[in-house]
Amino acid sequence: MIAQIPFWQRKRLDEMTLAEWESLCDGCGKCCLNKLQDEDTDEVYHTDLVCRYMDLQSCRCTVYPERLQKVPGCTVLTPDTVNDYHWLPRTCAYRTLAEGRPLADWHPLRSGDPATVHQAGVSIRDKVVSEAEVPEDQWEEHIIHWIL
């Protein structure tokens, strides 16, 4: 009977294999939005600017295996660090499971279809611009509030 219980319901985050951990990513792309941090308050603000390596249709990184070399400061979520990223959206599967909540019905692991994250309107598809299109001194003009 245990084999019928999905791994994300029977394992803690730190018990998952690398493949299981990676499959938790729903492909929303929100963690790849550029963020600005207020130097005085440390408050983090999301922008509608996404990493230059983001495929804007699939909402997946085009250089995922090399992302840490190509993007200094790229987010690396691990079971030990997921709770450190307070800016993760409530819909993020890593945050969801870390907080003891169930995966949403639209999550690809539940639906069996990677397109459901887009169909549910949860992803960044059609909501963002590549950072390569906007000079960095104009990023503040791209602060958004729909992320959370």
PyMOL commands that set and color helices and strands:
alter all, ss='L'
color gray80, all
select helices_A, chain A and resi 2-4+7-10+13-15+18-23+30-32+64-70+82-84+93-98+108-111+116-119+131-133+136-142
alter helices_A, ss='H'
color red, helices_A
select strands_A, chain A and resi 33-37+44-50+54-55+60-61+129-130
alter strands_A, ss='S'
color yellow, strands_A
deselect
rebuild
show_as cartoon
